[in-house]
């Protein structure tokens, strides 16, 4: 059955590719996006390749999820909502608290309020949740128990101890985090994403709408912003490499993330929106592989064919986690999908695309200065 899909935040990195995937499958797409300068530039119509990529693909409604009127316009005729709209960036969330809460929580509440109280045609809503809601991931103790360590202490990290600890336990071994894990976010961003997910998964069934939650890990690939300093280390480090500048590696470089390629994320999201068995489900969307920051730097050097100086500084950001890697069993067993792009291949695709783009100015240092001025970067 052909659906009318509304993608909030749909002019971004994930949304534009997802819109094309839906249209190629015979569905109709509307995009609601605020077209913020941090992502699209000061003049999006002229400066944003992402926005231009929606020409002939989707109807674009310029507006924000914090506006009831904008939401009403965008919802007209929609049968499925993919709710991507959110302020992103762990570090920035720790000092722009009101903005993150207003968009991520307030915008979601406004969306649900319309669906609960006004006539509409929506039958399913998919929320783009985040691995950040787990805080530190799952670990196994020496005697086989699974534990979820608390947030790391500032005093420990200041002393150069970046590992996670549980009082009374010895060495802990990282294991994949499944969807039933403890939720204890360590940043404002994570708190807002947990609340956003909880609102949708709680309210939607009471008003006859099927909810689906997709907990994205660290999404990367061609098309992600190279000018936004909050989009992740692949973009940040690529810009520094192209500028011939040194890379400051935080902590000891052994902290890990689960990097998942954009095409895999798009396919998982498509299935979340269309697969009958997705209804009511919560799914990790990741590669299932933990990759360290040191490994990221090495992969980028290999893909670019050039090195720049690196410095493992011991700097750290309050609110950052040490490790997290997704257990993707549920995604495979229920939706029949397993991410297919290994990190080495994905990085090469990403770098090949980066080489075709202009070298962006260095806004990363400004973002670090903002955090340092608030005592969030040590």
N, C-alpha and C positions, 0 to 999 in steps of 0.2 A: 504494500500500500504506500502510495506517495504521501510523504509528510510535508508539512510546512514548518521548517525549523527556524527558531529564533536563537541566534548566538549572541549573548551579551558579551561585550568585550571582544567582538568577533573580528575587528580589524587588526588584531595583534598577530604575533608570531604563530600561535597555535590556531587561532580562529580563522585566519585567511586560508590556511591549508585545509582545515576541516570543512569550510564552506565549499571549497572545490570538490572535496570527497563526497559531500552530500549531493551536490548538483550532478556530479558524474553518475551517481546512483539513481538519479531521477527525481530527487526531492527539490523543493523550493526553499530558498534561504533568505531570511532577513537578518541583518546585522545591526546591533545597537552598540555604538562606541562613542566615547567622549573625545577621542582623537587628541589625547594629551600630548603636549610638546615634548615631554621626556621620552616618549616613544616615537612620535610621528613628526617632530620638528615644529617650528613656529607656524609654518604654512603647509599643513598636511596635504592639501590638494596638489601642491607642487613638489613637496619634498618627500612624501611617504610612498615608497614602492609597495609596501604592504597594502595601503589603501587603494592604490592603482590596480593591484592584482585582483580586486573585487569587481572591477568594471566588467559588466556583462555576466557576472556570477551571482551577485546578491544585491538586494535592495539595502542601501546603507542609510540608517537613521542616525544622524549625529545627535547624541544626547547622552545622558548619564543615568545610571541606575539609582541615583539619589533623587531623581525627579519622577514623581508619580505620573506626570503628564507624558514624559518621554517614554516611560515604561508602557503606558497604555497604548501609545501610538505603535510601538514596536511589537506588542503582543497581538495586535489585530490579526486574526486568522491562524495564529500559531498553534500547532498540535504538539510540538516538542520544544522544550527550552533547554539549551545547553548554556549553563550559567558560568561563563569564564571570567566575567568582569570582576576585577579585584585590584587593589593596590598591592604590589609585590615588593619584596626586599626585606629580609630579616633585619638588617642593620638600621635602615631608614625607619622601620616601624617603631624602633625603640625611642624615637624622639618626635615622630609625627603621628602621635598616638590617636588624636582625634580624627585625622584624615583617614587613617586605616580603619578605625572603628566605624566611621560614618559610611564609608564605601562598602567595606566587606560585610559588616553586620547590618548597618542601616539600610543599605541598598537591597540586601537579601530580604530583610523584613518588609520593605515596601513592595517588593515583587510578590511575596507570599500574601501580603495583605490584600493586594488586588485580586489574586487568584482565589482567596478565601471569601471575598465579599462582592465580587462583580462577575458578570457573565463572561465566559471565555471558552476557548476550544482546546485548551492544553490538557493532554492526557499523561505526559511524562516530563519530568524535569531532571536533568543531569547536572550535578554540581561538581565543578573542578575543585576538589579538596587538595590537600598537600601532605607530604611526608612530614612537614614541620609539626603537625599535631601530635606526633609520637614523642617529640623531644628526643632524648637519647633513645636509641633503638634497643633491641633485645640482646641479651647476653646469657651465656651459660656458665654456671659456676663449675668448680672442679669436681663436684659430686653430681652434676647433671641437672641441677635445677635452673629454671629460666627466671632471670631477674631483669628489672628495668631501672637502671641507675638514675639517681636524681641529677639535677643540673650540676655542672662542675663549679667548684668554688673559685672565686676570684683569687683568693690567697694561694690556692694550689697552683693555678696557672701562672700567677706572678712568680712563683718559685720554679717554674719550668716543668711542672708536672701537669701534662695535658690529658692524661688518661682518665677514664671514669673509674669510680670506686664505689663499692658497697661495703658499709661498715661490717666487719666480722668475716668478710670473704677475702679470698686470695685473688689470684689472677683470674680475670674474666675473659671469656672467648666470645667475640662477636658472632651472632647468628642472624639469619634473615628475620625481619619483623613481619608478622602476619597481621591481618586485619582485626584480630581479637586482642591485640596488644594493649597495654596500658597507654592512655592518652594523657600526656603531661607536657604540653608545649613550653618551650623556654624563651619565647619571644612574643611580642605583641602581635606580630604577623601570624604566628602559629595559633595564638589564642583566638584571633578573629576568624581564622580558617576553621578551627574546631567549632566555633559558634555558628558559623555559616552552614557547615555541614549538618550540625545538630538541628538547626531550624528547619532545614529542608527535609531531612529524614524523619523528623517528628511531625511536622505540620502537613506535608503533602499527602500522606495516606488518609488523614482525617477529612480531606476535601476531595477525595477520589482521584488523586494524581499519583502515578507511579514515581517514586524517587529512586535515583541511582547516584551513588557517590564514587568518584574516581580519585584516589589519592595519588596524585602525580609525584614522582621523584624529581630529580634534576633534569629538566627537559633542555635539549640542545639541538643545534643543527642549523643549516642554511636558513637565513631569514630572520634569525633572532637579532635584537637590537645591538649594534656595535657602539652606540652613543650613550645608551642608558647604563650607568655604572652599577645598577642593581640587578642586572640580568644574569650574572654569574661569571665564574672565573674564566671560562673558555673565551668569552668576548673580551673580558678585561685583559687577559694575558695575550691574546692575539693582537690587540691594539698596541700593547707595550712592545711585543716582538717586532711588529711592523715599524714602530718608531725607533727601534734600536735601543730601547730603555731597559734598565734592569728590572727584574721581577722580584718583588718582596714576597717570600713565601711565609705565611703566618704559621704560628705554633711551630711544630717540627716537620711539617710537610707530610706527616703520616696520617693525618685526618682523612677520612674517606666519605664519599658520597656515591649514590647509585645514579649514574648518568644514563638517561634513556633518550633514544634518538626520536626526533620529531615525527617521522613517518610511523613509528610504532605507537606513539602517543595518539596520533590522529586516528589510526585504525582501532585502537582500543576505545577511543571516545565514540567513534562511529558505531561500534558494537554496543556500547553503553546506551546509546540513543535509540538503537533499532532492534537489538536482539531481544526476543520475548523473555528469555531467562535472566536478563539483567535486572528486571523489575524488582525493586526493593533491596538490591544488592549493594555492597560496599567492596571495592576492588582496588588493590594496589596496582599502580601502573609504573613499572620500573623494569630494569634489565635483570635484576636479581644478582648483580655483580657489584662488589665494593671496589672503587677505584680511588687511590690516594691522590692528593694534590701533587705530590712528587711525580706520580705516574702521568698525571695530566700534563705537567710541564714537559716531560720527556716525549709524550705523544705529539704535542704541538711542535716541539723542536724537530722531530722526525718528519712531520707532515709539511712544515714550512721549509725544511732543509737548511735551517739556520738556527744558531744559538744566540742567546743574549745572556749577560751575567745574571746569576740568581743569588739570592741571599735568604737563607733560612733565619729569620729574625727573632722568632719567639714572640712576636706581636700576637695579640689575640683580641677578639671582639666578644663582649658580653652578649649573651643570647645565642651564640653559635653552639652547635652540637659537635661532638667528636666524631661519631660514626652513625650511619644508618644505611641499611640495605634492605630492599623489599623482598618479601616472600610473595611470589607471583603465582602460587599454586591455584588460588581461587580463580584468577583470570583465565588460566589455562583450562581448568576443569569445568567451569560453568560457561564461559564464553568461547572456549575453544581457540584461544589466541595466546601465543607466546611471542614476546618481542624478538625480532629477528636480526637486528643490526648490531654487531659487536662494536665496542668502543673504538677500536683501532680503525675500522672502516668508517664509522660515523665521523670521527675527527678528521679523517682525510676528506670526506665530502664537505665538511664544514669549512676546512681550510681552503679547499679549492674554490668555494664560494667567496670566502673572505677576500681572497686575492683579486676578485673582480670588483670589490667595493672600494670607495674612497677611504683613505686613512682618516679616522675620526680624531677630533681633539681629545686631549686627556682630561676627562671629567672625573676619572676615578680618584685622583688625588684630592679633589675638592670634596668628594663624598667621605674620604678618610678623615680629612680635616674637620668636617662637620661632626663626625663621631668622636674624634679625639677631644674636640672642644667641649663635649658633653660627658667626658670621662667614660665613654663606652668602648673606646679603642685603647688598648694598653700596650 
